[in-house]
Amino acid sequence: MKKKFHFIAVLTFYTIALELSIFFRVRQLNPDWYLNLSDLEYGWVPISLFKALGPLVGGLFCILFLRKYFKSTISLTGKSLALSLIYFLAPVLMIGVWGVNSDSGGNTHLFGLLTGLTMMGYCLFEETGWRGFLQDAFRGILNPYRFIIIGVLWYFWHLNFLNVGPYNWKFGLFVHLPSCILGSWIIGYFADKYKSLLIAAAIHSVFNIFFHLQADLLTKAIITSGVLLIWILTSFLFNKNANTKSVINNNSDLLSYEY
């Protein structure tokens, strides 16, 4: 019977992801130097990135040192460097063009670009672990069970229920957990389709725009609509170009055939 996944590899990843994340995601465990970052003008940038350090380090460790236990199919740029970059940079462009207000004032567009770049960096850190390693590690498990398992593990990794103060269990169980499972399915689908971590991070960013971007709902909807439009047009051109190349290659094969 074929082994569905390597337990030690998965356990290693999840242990690293939790151990490194708990000090940055659970407020009462935040180290002093981490808390002091909030006093810096742009301290929120490393604060955001540190929260996703666990999946990044865990994913890279397993990809580099435990590769013999799973078949890696998802890379940084996947099937197309150009398509991956357009997907990845579209949210940065839209957030920057629309602009984001900062507490200290200043240029809303420059602050929007910094916000967008930080958000995409955070998403890429996370996706290196969840899609870059775990999705491939669980490839022996049939869908949708694979995405459900990843979604549940993803939900518990956030560690929101360990933070000081009353935890809203209804929100956690009926909103956050389903959104993690849905997100795992949607992001996982695109990761399998394009084999690209940059595209996985881009899809992930849509969830972060709605849940974390400091803007009103209308602004979030406009930014998301612009991003989706860019992605749809780019994917259409990419698929059209791929089909054209396929037809040319088929015709070349026919012409080169000796009758």
Secondary structure, DSSP 4 states (H G I P E B T S, - for coil): ---S--HHHHHHHHHHHHHHHHHHHSGGG--HHHHHGGGSTTTHHHHHHHTTHHHHHHHHHHHHHSGGGS----BSSTT-HHHHHHHHHHHHHHHHHH----TT---HHHHHHHHHHHHHHHHHHHHHHIIIIIIHHTTTSPTTHHHHHHHHHHHHHT-GGGSSS---HHHIIIIIHHHHHHHHHHHHHHHHHH-BHHHHHHHHHHHHHHHH-SS-HHHHHHHHHHHHHHHHHHHHHHHHHHHHHHHHHHHHHHHT---
